[in-house]
Structure formats: structure tokens, C-alpha cells
Amino acid sequence: MVLLKDALADNSYPGRGVLWCTTGDGTTLGAYFLTGRSPASQARTLHLTAAGELIVGPSDARGHDHLRHYVAARQIGTRLVFGNGEQVSTVADRLASGQDPLPALDGLDYEPTRRSSLPV
């Protein structure tokens, strides 16, 4: 068996990870982690709100940056909406209003690519 910490130990930028499962005793378990390459991406924290949203926010005095600060996970009934951007709130709101999952995902844009980070 490989432990997650061991699998990630040699990876300088594993990105984000999500785990959502049911344990052997029937308990639902969720986990989310994020890492960052730049100082701005590293200056973030995860916190759970009273409303049950998992928020990625700044850990310092930086202003809101929609590419780095967002709702990472939100449960709507028996569904869990998770992701790495502001689309999580959009999809969760649509599901909460009664839309089915496929239409709730319609019309979303991809995160812009940062040309400076692409290999040459």
C-alpha cells in the first residue's frame, strides 16, 4: 500500500487533489488539498464556512483574485460540487435551484492559460 504523502513526496507541484469516499463503516469522508508554484498561489488557506463551503482564500492582505480564491467544494443535498475556480459556486447554485447536472454545467468557460508558464 502506498500512502498519499509518500506518493506526493517527490512531486514539487502536485496541484490540487480531491478525495470523496465512503469508509468501511459507511461514513462519508471528503478531503481536498492544494499547492502552489508562485508566492501568490502559496499564500492561500483552506477554511470551512458555517454554511458548509470549503473556501480557498488569501492567507495575507491580498485582494480577491478569481483565479486563486474561490469556493473549492459545496454540498447540495447528496451531491458534492468541487473544482478549482468560481464555476463551483455557479454549478452549485444551479443544482440548488433544481437544474439537472448536465444543464448545470452548461456555458462554463475554461480558466485562461498563462502563457508564461507553458514550456517553450
C-alpha positions in Angstrom: 0.0 0.0 0.0 1.3 3.5 -0.9 0.5 6.3 1.4 -0.6 9.6 -0.2 2.1 11.6 1.5 4.7 9.2 0.1 3.3 9.3 -3.4 3.4 13.1 -3.4 6.8 13.5 -1.6 8.9 13.7 -4.8 6.4 15.9 -6.7 7.3 19.6 -6.4 3.9 20.7 -7.7 1.1 18.1 -7.3 -1.6 20.7 -7.9 -4.9 20.0 -6.3 -6.4 16.8 -5.0 -9.8 15.6 -4.0 -10.9 12.6 -2.2 -14.6 11.8 -1.7 -15.5 8.3 -0.5 -17.5 6.1 1.9 -15.4 4.3 4.5 -15.9 0.7 5.6 -18.3 1.7 8.3 -20.5 3.8 6.0 -19.1 7.3 7.0 -18.7 9.8 4.2 -15.2 11.2 4.0 -14.0 14.2 2.0 -10.6 15.7 1.6 -9.1 18.5 -0.5 -5.6 19.8 -0.8 -3.9 22.4 -2.9 -0.4 23.5 -3.6 1.1 26.5 -5.4 4.1 27.3 -7.5 4.1 31.1 -7.2 4.3 33.1 -3.9 0.8 34.3 -4.6 -0.5 30.8 -5.1 1.3 29.6 -2.0 -0.2 32.4 0.1 -3.6 30.7 0.4 -5.6 28.8 3.0 -8.5 26.4 3.1 -11.3 27.0 5.5 -14.8 25.6 6.0 -17.6 28.1 6.4 -20.6 27.6 8.7 -22.7 27.1 5.5 -20.5 24.1 4.6 -18.5 25.6 1.8 -14.8 24.9 1.5 -13.1 28.2 0.6 -9.7 28.8 -0.9 -8.8 32.3 0.3 -5.7 34.5 0.7 -3.6 34.0 3.8 -2.3 37.6 3.7 -3.7 41.0 2.9 -4.0 40.3 -0.9 -7.3 41.3 -2.6 -9.6 38.8 -4.2 -8.1 37.0 -7.3 -10.7 34.9 -9.1 -8.0 32.5 -10.3 -6.7 31.8 -6.8 -9.6 32.5 -4.4 -12.8 30.5 -4.8 -15.3 28.1 -3.3 -13.5 24.7 -3.7 -16.4 22.5 -2.6 -20.0 22.8 -1.8 -22.5 20.1 -1.0 -26.0 20.3 -2.5 -28.2 17.6 -1.0 -26.4 14.3 -1.8 -24.2 15.9 -4.5 -20.8 17.4 -4.0 -19.6 20.1 -6.4 -15.9 20.6 -6.3 -13.3 22.3 -8.5 -10.6 24.8 -8.8 -12.5 28.0 -9.7 -15.5 30.2 -9.4 -17.5 27.7 -11.5 -18.1 25.7 -8.3 -20.5 28.3 -7.0 -22.2 28.7 -10.3 -22.9 24.9 -10.7 -23.9 24.6 -7.0 -26.4 27.4 -7.3 -27.8 25.9 -10.5 -28.2 22.5 -8.8 -29.8 24.1 -5.7 -32.4 25.8 -8.0 -33.4 22.4 -9.3 -31.4 22.1 -12.5 -30.2 18.7 -13.5 -26.4 18.2 -13.5 -25.8 18.4 -17.3 -27.5 21.7 -17.8 -25.9 23.0 -14.6 -22.5 22.5 -16.2 -23.5 24.3 -19.5 -21.9 27.5 -20.6 -18.9 27.4 -18.3 -15.6 28.9 -19.6 -12.2 27.3 -19.0 -9.6 29.0 -16.9 -7.3 31.1 -19.1 -3.9 29.7 -19.8 -1.0 31.6 -18.5 1.4 31.7 -21.5 4.4 32.5 -19.3 4.1 29.1 -17.5 3.9 27.0 -20.6 7.0 25.1 -21.7 8.9 26.5 -24.7 
